[in-house]
Amino acid sequence: MTTHWQQFYALTKPRVVQLIVFCALIGMVLAVPGLPGWQDVRLALIACAGIWLVAGAAAAFNCLVEKGIDAKMRRTAWRPTAKGELNDWQTLTFAGVLCAIGCWVLYAWVNPLTMWLTLATFVGYAVIYTVILKPLTPQNIVIGGASGAMPPVLGWAAMTGDVGPEALILFLIIFLWTPPHFWALALYRVEDYRKSGLPMLPVTHGNEFTRLQILLYTLVLFAACLMPFAYGMSSWLYLAVACVLSAGFTWYGFRLWREYSDALARKTFRFSLIHLSALFAALLVDHYLFF
C-alpha cells in the first residue's frame, strides 16, 4: 500500500519532470562559456530546484483537471487522483504550495525573469493546454508544445538574465520534436483516447493522416537539429550525432508511414525519447570538449 507521500510524489510525474530539468540544465550549461565556477554551479542547482518544483506543481494540477479522463485510460488509471486516493483539495493545495515555493526560490535566488518565464510556462501547460486546448482541438499537442519546449529557455535565462537566440534554437528543437513524439504514442493508444473523449489527431483525422504528419515533422525536425551547428553553438561532433539521431527518427517515421503496426509505433515513441536525450547530451559533451 502506497503512503500519502508516495502518492503526492507520483502526482509530479517524476520521469517527465526529470526530462524537463535535464533540458533546462542543458540550457544552463550552454549559457556559460567554458567550465563553470562554483557560483555558476550553485546558481544552476538552485534554478534546477525551482524549476523542478514549478514543473511538479504543473503536473499535479494536470492530474487534478484530468482525473476523469485518466480513470478511463490504462496508461494513466493508476494515478492517485484517478483512483480517488487523493481528493481535489489535497491535490490543489499540494500543487499551489509547490508552485509558490518554486516561484519564490527562482525570484529570490535566481532572477525575476526566470521566475516569470517559469510561471508563464506553468500557466501555459496547466491552464491553456490542459484546460482549454487539449479537450478542444486535435492541434493541442502542436500549440501546447510551446510550454514543453521552454525548459532550455528557462535554463538560459537563469544563468544570463536574458533570452538569447541560442535558447530559442533549443526551444525550436523541442517544439518540433513534441508532435511526432506524442502522436506515435497516440497511434497505439488510440482506443484509450477515443474512450476518454480527447480529440487527439488519430481519433479526429485517422491513422494514415497522423502517420503522414509524423513523417513530415521528423523531416522539419531534422533541419532544426542542424541549427546549433549552423549558428556556431556546436562543433562537428554534435553535427554527426544530430545527423545520425535525426536520420533514425526520420527512418522510423518513414517506416510508420509506409506500413503501420502498434509495435512499430511503440518503437518510434521510445526512439523519440532516445533522440531528444542523446541530442542534448551530445550538445553537453560537445560544449566541454570544444569550448
Secondary structure, 3 states (H helix, E strand, C coil): CCCHHHHHHHHCCHHHHHHHHHHHHHHHHHHCCCCCCHHHHHHHHHHHHHHHHHHHHHHHHHHHHCHHHHHHCCCCCCCHHHHCCCCHHHHHHHHHHHHHHHHHHHHHHCCHHHHHHHHHHHHHHHHHHHHHHCCCCCCHHHHHHHHHCCHHHHHHHHHHCCCCHHHHHHHHHHHHHHHHHHHHHHHHCHHHHHHHCCCCHHHHHCHHHHHHHHHHHHHHHHHHHCHHHHHCCCCHHHHHHHHHHHHHHHHHHHHHHHCCCHHHHHHHHHHHHHHHHHHHHHHHHHHHHCC
